[in-house]
Amino acid sequence: MKKLFLAMTLFAGSFGAFAQQETVPSAIAPDPNAPTMSFDKDAIDYGTIKQDADGYRTFTFTNTGKTPLIISEAHGSCGCTVPTYPKEPIMPGQKAEIKVHYDTHRVGPFSKSVTVNSNAKNSPVVLRISGTVEAAAVTPAATEPASIIPAPTAPATKPAVKPAPKPATKAPVKPASKTTTK
């Protein structure tokens, strides 16, 4: 029984392997008139920048094809990289821009990408940004205890003032008894 099951498994497996040998038609040739995105540069190095500095950079490109270029999507590799792209068609020979904003509040080195999908021959295009965000100088904030609690100071000297004397309390005086001698 085991031999029969093994033979059936081998037969079914080899049948599937032969089915894979069919020839697949070659890919359809790309349209020679299709648009092409030609970027001035596809990578921007921010260098070393301060924390919370301007995180906007611009990639400029030209449609070097013979038909209108339509960008369907552009997305960053993470939420800290946000691209903005033209929504209208870019005509042949026309220049356009993709603006990228990196969140410079995050400190340290970074290397991110933006993927641009379109009807261009060279789609998708991957643009790259990189650099290092340097922490801002630390200044004491109003919430730190050292800045909330006033520093000890020398006690203020007050002029010596003598307390006013308390009114003397007199014991009740008994009227003197008059004694007359006769």
Secondary structure, DSSP 4 states (H G I P E B T S, - for coil): -HHHHHHHHHHHHHHHHHHTTSPPPPPPPPPTT---EEES-SEEEEEEEETT---EEEEEEEE-SSS-B-EEEEEESSTTEEEE---SPBPTT-EEEEEEEE-TTS-EEEEEEEEEEESSTT-SEEEEEEEEEEPPPP---TTSHHHHSPPP-PPPP----PPPPPPPPPPPPPPPPP----
